[in-house]
Amino acid sequence: MAKTETSLLANDLQLIPTALPSSDPNSRDKDNFWVQFARYSQLAFVLPAATAAGWLIGLGLDKWLHTTWLYLVGLLLGIAAGFVELVRTAISDSSK
């Protein structure tokens, strides 16, 4: 009986539509615009966050290892990580 209930649940789930079809042909373009907007606006947060994270990690290593220059290495690595994300986003968008 449990097998029958599971198969009924699986069949019920297949009948639920995932998205309603749109009758407006321009809605896909609007969705595409908002998807691109979200993708590029995330860079406004990723670039400074990567830079700050690299700087903080370098600062923590400076305090732990009693040095005075590792924060610069962390800062540069954070900036590089931000630019890598920028390039990855640009390449993935241009390939679509």
Biopython code that builds the backbone (N, CA, C, O; Angstrom):
import numpy as np
from Bio.PDB.StructureBuilder import StructureBuilder

atoms = [
    (1, "MET", "N", (0.818, -1.189, 0.000)),
    (1, "MET", "CA", (0.000, 0.000, 0.000)),
    (1, "MET", "C", (0.870, 1.263, 0.000)),
    (1, "MET", "O", (0.509, 2.263, -0.621)),
    (2, "ALA", "N", (1.996, 1.221, 0.684)),
    (2, "ALA", "CA", (2.885, 2.384, 0.709)),
    (2, "ALA", "C", (3.438, 2.657, -0.681)),
    (2, "ALA", "O", (3.671, 3.807, -1.053)),
    (3, "LYS", "N", (3.647, 1.590, -1.446)),
    (3, "LYS", "CA", (4.166, 1.770, -2.794)),
    (3, "LYS", "C", (3.135, 2.483, -3.668)),
    (3, "LYS", "O", (3.494, 3.324, -4.492)),
    (4, "THR", "N", (1.874, 2.154, -3.490)),
    (4, "THR", "CA", (0.816, 2.797, -4.264)),
    (4, "THR", "C", (0.695, 4.269, -3.896)),
    (4, "THR", "O", (0.524, 5.116, -4.772)),
    (5, "GLU", "N", (0.783, 4.575, -2.615)),
    (5, "GLU", "CA", (0.698, 5.968, -2.179)),
    (5, "GLU", "C", (1.865, 6.782, -2.734)),
    (5, "GLU", "O", (1.683, 7.930, -3.140)),
    (6, "THR", "N", (3.053, 6.197, -2.752)),
    (6, "THR", "CA", (4.204, 6.933, -3.272)),
    (6, "THR", "C", (4.057, 7.166, -4.768)),
    (6, "THR", "O", (4.388, 8.244, -5.261)),
    (7, "SER", "N", (3.576, 6.188, -5.482)),
    (7, "SER", "CA", (3.419, 6.376, -6.924)),
    (7, "SER", "C", (2.326, 7.411, -7.212)),
    (7, "SER", "O", (2.431, 8.168, -8.177)),
    (8, "LEU", "N", (1.284, 7.447, -6.384)),
    (8, "LEU", "CA", (0.253, 8.457, -6.572)),
    (8, "LEU", "C", (0.806, 9.853, -6.306)),
    (8, "LEU", "O", (0.481, 10.806, -7.014)),
    (9, "LEU", "N", (1.647, 9.962, -5.276)),
    (9, "LEU", "CA", (2.243, 11.259, -4.998)),
    (9, "LEU", "C", (3.161, 11.694, -6.133)),
    (9, "LEU", "O", (3.181, 12.868, -6.504)),
    (10, "ALA", "N", (3.908, 10.764, -6.677)),
    (10, "ALA", "CA", (4.791, 11.098, -7.794)),
    (10, "ALA", "C", (3.974, 11.527, -9.005)),
    (10, "ALA", "O", (4.355, 12.459, -9.713)),
    (11, "ASN", "N", (2.839, 10.845, -9.249)),
    (11, "ASN", "CA", (1.991, 11.228, -10.371)),
    (11, "ASN", "C", (1.344, 12.585, -10.137)),
    (11, "ASN", "O", (1.196, 13.366, -11.077)),
    (12, "ASP", "N", (0.960, 12.876, -8.909)),
    (12, "ASP", "CA", (0.362, 14.172, -8.599)),
    (12, "ASP", "C", (1.362, 15.300, -8.821)),
    (12, "ASP", "O", (0.996, 16.371, -9.306)),
    (13, "LEU", "N", (2.614, 15.063, -8.469)),
    (13, "LEU", "CA", (3.615, 16.099, -8.633)),
    (13, "LEU", "C", (3.880, 16.402, -10.099)),
    (13, "LEU", "O", (4.224, 17.532, -10.447)),
    (14, "GLN", "N", (3.726, 15.417, -10.950)),
    (14, "GLN", "CA", (3.960, 15.640, -12.372)),
    (14, "GLN", "C", (2.856, 16.488, -12.985)),
    (14, "GLN", "O", (3.073, 17.130, -14.012)),
    (15, "LEU", "N", (1.693, 16.501, -12.382)),
    (15, "LEU", "CA", (0.580, 17.253, -12.936)),
    (15, "LEU", "C", (0.617, 18.734, -12.570)),
    (15, "LEU", "O", (-0.104, 19.538, -13.161)),
    (16, "ILE", "N", (1.444, 19.093, -11.609)),
    (16, "ILE", "CA", (1.521, 20.493, -11.184)),
    (16, "ILE", "C", (2.398, 21.251, -12.180)),
    (16, "ILE", "O", (3.555, 20.884, -12.386)),
    (17, "PRO", "N", (1.867, 22.292, -12.791)),
    (17, "PRO", "CA", (2.695, 23.040, -13.741)),
    (17, "PRO", "C", (3.762, 23.845, -13.001)),
    (17, "PRO", "O", (3.508, 24.397, -11.931)),
    (18, "THR", "N", (4.953, 23.901, -13.585)),
    (18, "THR", "CA", (6.045, 24.642, -12.946)),
    (18, "THR", "C", (5.942, 26.126, -13.229)),
    (18, "THR", "O", (6.294, 26.940, -12.374)),
    (19, "ALA", "N", (5.469, 26.499, -14.405)),
    (19, "ALA", "CA", (5.321, 27.910, -14.733)),
    (19, "ALA", "C", (4.161, 28.067, -15.694)),
    (19, "ALA", "O", (3.917, 27.210, -16.544)),
    (20, "LEU", "N", (3.467, 29.148, -15.552)),
    (20, "LEU", "CA", (2.357, 29.401, -16.452)),
    (20, "LEU", "C", (2.876, 29.970, -17.767)),
    (20, "LEU", "O", (3.725, 30.862, -17.756)),
    (21, "PRO", "N", (2.387, 29.475, -18.891)),
    (21, "PRO", "CA", (2.852, 30.028, -20.157)),
    (21, "PRO", "C", (2.365, 31.458, -20.321)),
    (21, "PRO", "O", (1.237, 31.791, -19.956)),
    (22, "SER", "N", (3.209, 32.276, -20.861)),
    (22, "SER", "CA", (2.878, 33.670, -21.031)),
    (22, "SER", "C", (2.400, 33.919, -22.459)),
    (22, "SER", "O", (2.975, 33.395, -23.414)),
    (23, "SER", "N", (1.349, 34.718, -22.598)),
    (23, "SER", "CA", (0.848, 35.024, -23.928)),
    (23, "SER", "C", (1.553, 36.236, -24.527)),
    (23, "SER", "O", (1.432, 36.496, -25.724)),
    (24, "ASP", "N", (2.286, 36.974, -23.704)),
    (24, "ASP", "CA", (2.978, 38.160, -24.164)),
    (24, "ASP", "C", (4.376, 37.786, -24.674)),
    (24, "ASP", "O", (5.190, 37.294, -23.892)),
    (25, "PRO", "N", (4.677, 38.003, -25.952)),
    (25, "PRO", "CA", (6.002, 37.631, -26.464)),
    (25, "PRO", "C", (7.118, 38.513, -25.919)),
    (25, "PRO", "O", (8.282, 38.112, -25.931)),
    (26, "ASN", "N", (6.781, 39.711, -25.440)),
    (26, "ASN", "CA", (7.811, 40.597, -24.897)),
    (26, "ASN", "C", (8.158, 40.279, -23.451)),
    (26, "ASN", "O", (9.121, 40.833, -22.922)),
    (27, "SER", "N", (7.410, 39.410, -22.800)),
    (27, "SER", "CA", (7.691, 39.107, -21.393)),
    (27, "SER", "C", (9.023, 38.391, -21.253)),
    (27, "SER", "O", (9.713, 38.555, -20.247)),
    (28, "ARG", "N", (9.390, 37.605, -22.245)),
    (28, "ARG", "CA", (10.682, 36.913, -22.179)),
    (28, "ARG", "C", (11.832, 37.918, -22.218)),
    (28, "ARG", "O", (12.836, 37.753, -21.524)),
    (29, "ASP", "N", (11.674, 38.968, -23.041)),
    (29, "ASP", "CA", (12.691, 40.004, -23.092)),
    (29, "ASP", "C", (12.778, 40.753, -21.769)),
    (29, "ASP", "O", (13.870, 41.115, -21.330)),
    (30, "LYS", "N", (11.628, 40.990, -21.127)),
    (30, "LYS", "CA", (11.623, 41.669, -19.836)),
    (30, "LYS", "C", (12.298, 40.806, -18.781)),
    (30, "LYS", "O", (13.079, 41.306, -17.972)),
    (31, "ASP", "N", (11.997, 39.506, -18.789)),
    (31, "ASP", "CA", (12.646, 38.602, -17.849)),
    (31, "ASP", "C", (14.147, 38.582, -18.101)),
    (31, "ASP", "O", (14.943, 38.587, -17.162)),
    (32, "ASN", "N", (14.519, 38.560, -19.349)),
    (32, "ASN", "CA", (15.922, 38.541, -19.697)),
    (32, "ASN", "C", (16.613, 39.814, -19.204)),
    (32, "ASN", "O", (17.734, 39.754, -18.699)),
    (33, "PHE", "N", (15.955, 40.958, -19.346)),
    (33, "PHE", "CA", (16.520, 42.209, -18.850)),
    (33, "PHE", "C", (16.717, 42.148, -17.338)),
    (33, "PHE", "O", (17.772, 42.535, -16.835)),
    (34, "TRP", "N", (15.713, 41.666, -16.613)),
    (34, "TRP", "CA", (15.819, 41.626, -15.159)),
    (34, "TRP", "C", (16.848, 40.604, -14.696)),
    (34, "TRP", "O", (17.505, 40.803, -13.674)),
    (35, "VAL", "N", (16.991, 39.522, -15.436)),
    (35, "VAL", "CA", (18.022, 38.537, -15.093)),
    (35, "VAL", "C", (19.397, 39.148, -15.301)),
    (35, "VAL", "O", (20.282, 38.987, -14.460)),
    (36, "GLN", "N", (19.584, 39.850, -16.413)),
    (36, "GLN", "CA", (20.867, 40.507, -16.655)),
    (36, "GLN", "C", (21.124, 41.610, -15.626)),
    (36, "GLN", "O", (22.248, 41.777, -15.153)),
    (37, "PHE", "N", (20.088, 42.349, -15.289)),
    (37, "PHE", "CA", (20.231, 43.398, -14.286)),
    (37, "PHE", "C", (20.691, 42.812, -12.953)),
    (37, "PHE", "O", (21.582, 43.360, -12.305)),
    (38, "ALA", "N", (20.089, 41.711, -12.550)),
    (38, "ALA", "CA", (20.469, 41.067, -11.293)),
    (38, "ALA", "C", (21.892, 40.533, -11.359)),
    (38, "ALA", "O", (22.649, 40.648, -10.395)),
    (39, "ARG", "N", (22.251, 39.952, -12.487)),
    (39, "ARG", "CA", (23.585, 39.386, -12.639)),
    (39, "ARG", "C", (24.659, 40.466, -12.536)),
    (39, "ARG", "O", (25.684, 40.266, -11.885)),
    (40, "TYR", "N", (24.425, 41.611, -13.179)),
    (40, "TYR", "CA", (25.431, 42.669, -13.153)),
    (40, "TYR", "C", (25.383, 43.487, -11.862)),
    (40, "TYR", "O", (26.407, 44.013, -11.427)),
    (41, "SER", "N", (24.225, 43.595, -11.259)),
    (41, "SER", "CA", (24.169, 44.350, -10.010)),
    (41, "SER", "C", (24.835, 43.588, -8.863)),
    (41, "SER", "O", (25.239, 44.196, -7.871)),
    (42, "GLN", "N", (24.951, 42.279, -8.987)),
    (42, "GLN", "CA", (25.654, 41.536, -7.946)),
    (42, "GLN", "C", (27.129, 41.914, -7.917)),
    (42, "GLN", "O", (27.785, 41.779, -6.884)),
    (43, "LEU", "N", (27.649, 42.383, -9.036)),
    (43, "LEU", "CA", (29.050, 42.789, -9.065)),
    (43, "LEU", "C", (29.300, 44.010, -8.192)),
    (43, "LEU", "O", (30.404, 44.200, -7.682)),
    (44, "ALA", "N", (28.274, 44.838, -8.020)),
    (44, "ALA", "CA", (28.415, 45.998, -7.147)),
    (44, "ALA", "C", (28.653, 45.574, -5.706)),
    (44, "ALA", "O", (29.201, 46.343, -4.916)),
    (45, "PHE", "N", (28.251, 44.367, -5.359)),
    (45, "PHE", "CA", (28.479, 43.854, -4.012)),
    (45, "PHE", "C", (29.677, 42.913, -3.955)),
    (45, "PHE", "O", (30.385, 42.870, -2.948)),
    (46, "VAL", "N", (29.910, 42.156, -5.032)),
    (46, "VAL", "CA", (30.976, 41.159, -5.019)),
    (46, "VAL", "C", (32.353, 41.815, -5.034)),
    (46, "VAL", "O", (33.243, 41.392, -4.297)),
    (47, "LEU", "N", (32.539, 42.835, -5.856)),
    (47, "LEU", "CA", (33.862, 43.476, -5.934)),
    (47, "LEU", "C", (34.302, 44.084, -4.599)),
    (47, "LEU", "O", (35.406, 43.790, -4.141)),
    (48, "PRO", "N", (33.487, 44.912, -3.965)),
    (48, "PRO", "CA", (33.932, 45.440, -2.658)),
    (48, "PRO", "C", (34.010, 44.366, -1.579)),
    (48, "PRO", "O", (34.873, 44.433, -0.703)),
    (49, "ALA", "N", (33.121, 43.381, -1.630)),
    (49, "ALA", "CA", (33.155, 42.331, -0.606)),
    (49, "ALA", "C", (34.419, 41.487, -0.731)),
    (49, "ALA", "O", (35.030, 41.139, 0.280)),
    (50, "ALA", "N", (34.817, 41.156, -1.951)),
    (50, "ALA", "CA", (36.046, 40.384, -2.145)),
    (50, "ALA", "C", (37.262, 41.185, -1.702)),
    (50, "ALA", "O", (38.183, 40.641, -1.094)),
    (51, "THR", "N", (37.262, 42.465, -2.006)),
    (51, "THR", "CA", (38.374, 43.327, -1.588)),
    (51, "THR", "C", (38.442, 43.422, -0.065)),
    (51, "THR", "O", (39.518, 43.288, 0.519)),
    (52, "ALA", "N", (37.306, 43.650, 0.571)),
    (52, "ALA", "CA", (37.284, 43.757, 2.035)),
    (52, "ALA", "C", (37.644, 42.432, 2.693)),
    (52, "ALA", "O", (38.347, 42.414, 3.703)),
    (53, "ALA", "N", (37.169, 41.323, 2.131)),
    (53, "ALA", "CA", (37.482, 40.016, 2.708)),
    (53, "ALA", "C", (38.985, 39.726, 2.607)),
    (53, "ALA", "O", (39.588, 39.231, 3.559)),
    (54, "GLY", "N", (39.581, 40.031, 1.465)),
    (54, "GLY", "CA", (41.025, 39.832, 1.320)),
    (54, "GLY", "C", (41.813, 40.695, 2.286)),
    (54, "GLY", "O", (42.795, 40.245, 2.878)),
    (55, "TRP", "N", (41.377, 41.943, 2.444)),
    (55, "TRP", "CA", (42.063, 42.849, 3.370)),
    (55, "TRP", "C", (41.939, 42.349, 4.810)),
    (55, "TRP", "O", (42.915, 42.360, 5.560)),
    (56, "LEU", "N", (40.737, 41.912, 5.194)),
    (56, "LEU", "CA", (40.540, 41.425, 6.566)),
    (56, "LEU", "C", (41.325, 40.140, 6.830)),
    (56, "LEU", "O", (41.881, 39.964, 7.914)),
    (57, "ILE", "N", (41.372, 39.260, 5.860)),
    (57, "ILE", "CA", (42.162, 38.033, 6.046)),
    (57, "ILE", "C", (43.641, 38.375, 6.179)),
    (57, "ILE", "O", (44.341, 37.817, 7.024)),
    (58, "GLY", "N", (44.115, 39.298, 5.336)),
    (58, "GLY", "CA", (45.501, 39.729, 5.446)),
    (58, "GLY", "C", (45.788, 40.411, 6.771)),
    (58, "GLY", "O", (46.849, 40.208, 7.361)),
    (59, "LEU", "N", (44.850, 41.218, 7.239)),
    (59, "LEU", "CA", (45.009, 41.885, 8.526)),
    (59, "LEU", "C", (45.056, 40.865, 9.670)),
    (59, "LEU", "O", (45.851, 40.993, 10.602)),
    (60, "GLY", "N", (44.202, 39.866, 9.580)),
    (60, "GLY", "CA", (44.223, 38.807, 10.598)),
    (60, "GLY", "C", (45.527, 38.027, 10.580)),
    (60, "GLY", "O", (46.063, 37.682, 11.633)),
    (61, "LEU", "N", (46.039, 37.749, 9.383)),
    (61, "LEU", "CA", (47.334, 37.060, 9.295)),
    (61, "LEU", "C", (48.464, 37.940, 9.816)),
    (61, "LEU", "O", (49.407, 37.438, 10.428)),
    (62, "ASP", "N", (48.378, 39.245, 9.582)),
    (62, "ASP", "CA", (49.378, 40.163, 10.124)),
    (62, "ASP", "C", (49.415, 40.113, 11.648)),
    (62, "ASP", "O", (50.489, 40.052, 12.247)),
    (63, "LYS", "N", (48.266, 40.137, 12.259)),
    (63, "LYS", "CA", (48.222, 40.093, 13.731)),
    (63, "LYS", "C", (48.689, 38.737, 14.250)),
    (63, "LYS", "O", (49.371, 38.663, 15.272)),
    (64, "TRP", "N", (48.324, 37.665, 13.548)),
    (64, "TRP", "CA", (48.672, 36.320, 14.007)),
    (64, "TRP", "C", (50.165, 36.045, 13.844)),
    (64, "TRP", "O", (50.789, 35.434, 14.711)),
    (65, "LEU", "N", (50.736, 36.503, 12.721)),
    (65, "LEU", "CA", (52.146, 36.223, 12.435)),
    (65, "LEU", "C", (53.071, 37.384, 12.810)),
    (65, "LEU", "O", (54.278, 37.305, 12.579)),
    (66, "HIS", "N", (52.526, 38.453, 13.382)),
    (66, "HIS", "CA", (53.299, 39.625, 13.813)),
    (66, "HIS", "C", (54.112, 40.227, 12.659)),
    (66, "HIS", "O", (55.311, 40.477, 12.783)),
    (67, "THR", "N", (53.423, 40.448, 11.542)),
    (67, "THR", "CA", (54.032, 41.104, 10.384)),
    (67, "THR", "C", (53.261, 42.382, 10.094)),
    (67, "THR", "O", (52.257, 42.677, 10.742)),
    (68, "THR", "N", (53.739, 43.130, 9.122)),
    (68, "THR", "CA", (53.062, 44.385, 8.791)),
    (68, "THR", "C", (52.744, 44.510, 7.311)),
    (68, "THR", "O", (52.293, 45.572, 6.882)),
    (69, "TRP", "N", (52.959, 43.476, 6.514)),
    (69, "TRP", "CA", (52.780, 43.606, 5.068)),
    (69, "TRP", "C", (51.766, 42.634, 4.467)),
    (69, "TRP", "O", (51.414, 42.772, 3.295)),
    (70, "LEU", "N", (51.297, 41.673, 5.222)),
    (70, "LEU", "CA", (50.383, 40.669, 4.654)),
    (70, "LEU", "C", (49.010, 41.244, 4.310)),
    (70, "LEU", "O", (48.304, 40.682, 3.472)),
    (71, "TYR", "N", (48.626, 42.333, 4.931)),
    (71, "TYR", "CA", (47.336, 42.930, 4.572)),
    (71, "TYR", "C", (47.344, 43.417, 3.128)),
    (71, "TYR", "O", (46.310, 43.418, 2.459)),
    (72, "LEU", "N", (48.535, 43.838, 2.644)),
    (72, "LEU", "CA", (48.627, 44.256, 1.241)),
    (72, "LEU", "C", (48.452, 43.062, 0.299)),
    (72, "LEU", "O", (47.811, 43.177, -0.745)),
    (73, "VAL", "N", (49.021, 41.928, 0.673)),
    (73, "VAL", "CA", (48.858, 40.716, -0.135)),
    (73, "VAL", "C", (47.397, 40.297, -0.143)),
    (73, "VAL", "O", (46.853, 39.946, -1.190)),
    (74, "GLY", "N", (46.769, 40.333, 1.008)),
    (74, "GLY", "CA", (45.348, 39.997, 1.084)),
    (74, "GLY", "C", (44.496, 40.963, 0.283)),
    (74, "GLY", "O", (43.541, 40.552, -0.376)),
    (75, "LEU", "N", (44.831, 42.234, 0.333)),
    (75, "LEU", "CA", (44.109, 43.246, -0.432)),
    (75, "LEU", "C", (44.237, 42.986, -1.928)),
    (75, "LEU", "O", (43.244, 43.034, -2.654)),
    (76, "LEU", "N", (45.440, 42.715, -2.387)),
    (76, "LEU", "CA", (45.650, 42.431, -3.809)),
    (76, "LEU", "C", (44.952, 41.147, -4.248)),
    (76, "LEU", "O", (44.391, 41.082, -5.341)),
    (77, "LEU", "N", (44.989, 40.127, -3.392)),
    (77, "LEU", "CA", (44.282, 38.886, -3.731)),
    (77, "LEU", "C", (42.770, 39.092, -3.759)),
    (77, "LEU", "O", (42.081, 38.496, -4.587)),
    (78, "GLY", "N", (42.253, 39.919, -2.876)),
    (78, "GLY", "CA", (40.822, 40.230, -2.878)),
    (78, "GLY", "C", (40.412, 40.981, -4.127)),
    (78, "GLY", "O", (39.369, 40.697, -4.715)),
    (79, "ILE", "N", (41.231, 41.942, -4.534)),
    (79, "ILE", "CA", (40.950, 42.681, -5.760)),
    (79, "ILE", "C", (40.992, 41.742, -6.959)),
    (79, "ILE", "O", (40.138, 41.816, -7.843)),
    (80, "ALA", "N", (41.989, 40.856, -6.988)),
    (80, "ALA", "CA", (42.098, 39.898, -8.092)),
    (80, "ALA", "C", (40.884, 38.969, -8.120)),
    (80, "ALA", "O", (40.370, 38.655, -9.193)),
    (81, "ALA", "N", (40.429, 38.533, -6.957)),
    (81, "ALA", "CA", (39.248, 37.655, -6.913)),
    (81, "ALA", "C", (38.012, 38.384, -7.421)),
    (81, "ALA", "O", (37.179, 37.787, -8.103)),
    (82, "GLY", "N", (37.882, 39.666, -7.098)),
    (82, "GLY", "CA", (36.762, 40.455, -7.602)),
    (82, "GLY", "C", (36.793, 40.588, -9.109)),
    (82, "GLY", "O", (35.759, 40.480, -9.768)),
    (83, "PHE", "N", (37.974, 40.823, -9.660)),
    (83, "PHE", "CA", (38.084, 40.947, -11.115)),
    (83, "PHE", "C", (37.872, 39.615, -11.815)),
    (83, "PHE", "O", (37.333, 39.576, -12.921)),
    (84, "VAL", "N", (38.290, 38.522, -11.183)),
    (84, "VAL", "CA", (38.025, 37.206, -11.761)),
    (84, "VAL", "C", (36.519, 36.975, -11.858)),
    (84, "VAL", "O", (36.028, 36.466, -12.865)),
    (85, "GLU", "N", (35.801, 37.345, -10.823)),
    (85, "GLU", "CA", (34.340, 37.198, -10.851)),
    (85, "GLU", "C", (33.724, 38.097, -11.915)),
    (85, "GLU", "O", (32.764, 37.703, -12.577)),
    (86, "LEU", "N", (34.262, 39.292, -12.086)),
    (86, "LEU", "CA", (33.787, 40.204, -13.124)),
    (86, "LEU", "C", (33.976, 39.589, -14.508)),
    (86, "LEU", "O", (33.063, 39.626, -15.332)),
    (87, "VAL", "N", (35.142, 39.030, -14.764)),
    (87, "VAL", "CA", (35.423, 38.418, -16.060)),
    (87, "VAL", "C", (34.551, 37.180, -16.269)),
    (87, "VAL", "O", (34.039, 36.966, -17.368)),
    (88, "ARG", "N", (34.379, 36.368, -15.234)),
    (88, "ARG", "CA", (33.528, 35.177, -15.364)),
    (88, "ARG", "C", (32.097, 35.560, -15.692)),
    (88, "ARG", "O", (31.457, 34.900, -16.511)),
    (89, "THR", "N", (31.588, 36.600, -15.079)),
    (89, "THR", "CA", (30.234, 37.045, -15.356)),
    (89, "THR", "C", (30.120, 37.573, -16.774)),
    (89, "THR", "O", (29.144, 37.279, -17.463)),
    (90, "ALA", "N", (31.095, 38.342, -17.219)),
    (90, "ALA", "CA", (31.061, 38.900, -18.573)),
    (90, "ALA", "C", (31.163, 37.807, -19.626)),
    (90, "ALA", "O", (30.473, 37.861, -20.644)),
    (91, "ILE", "N", (32.016, 36.817, -19.391)),
    (91, "ILE", "CA", (32.185, 35.728, -20.363)),
    (91, "ILE", "C", (30.931, 34.864, -20.411)),
    (91, "ILE", "O", (30.489, 34.484, -21.495)),
    (92, "SER", "N", (30.355, 34.549, -19.259)),
    (92, "SER", "CA", (29.163, 33.696, -19.259)),
    (92, "SER", "C", (27.983, 34.407, -19.901)),
    (92, "SER", "O", (27.137, 33.755, -20.514)),
    (93, "ASP", "N", (27.905, 35.734, -19.776)),
    (93, "ASP", "CA", (26.817, 36.469, -20.389)),
    (93, "ASP", "C", (27.007, 36.606, -21.895)),
    (93, "ASP", "O", (26.032, 36.566, -22.645)),
    (94, "SER", "N", (28.243, 36.766, -22.343)),
    (94, "SER", "CA", (28.485, 36.920, -23.778)),
    (94, "SER", "C", (28.342, 35.599, -24.524)),
    (94, "SER", "O", (28.081, 35.600, -25.727)),
    (95, "SER", "N", (28.510, 34.466, -23.827)),
    (95, "SER", "CA", (28.371, 33.169, -24.482)),
    (95, "SER", "C", (26.920, 32.761, -24.653)),
    (95, "SER", "O", (26.633, 31.835, -25.412)),
    (96, "LYS", "N", (25.988, 33.431, -23.963)),
    (96, "LYS", "CA", (24.583, 33.058, -24.071)),
    (96, "LYS", "C", (23.933, 33.747, -25.189)),
    (96, "LYS", "O", (22.742, 33.549, -25.427)),
]
sb = StructureBuilder()
sb.init_structure("model")
sb.init_model(0)
sb.init_chain("A")
sb.init_seg("    ")
for serial, (resi, resn, name, xyz) in enumerate(atoms, 1):
    if name == "N":
        sb.init_residue(resn, " ", resi, " ")
    sb.init_atom(name, np.array(xyz, "f"), 0.0, 1.0, " ", f" {name:<3s}", serial, name[0])
structure = sb.get_structure()
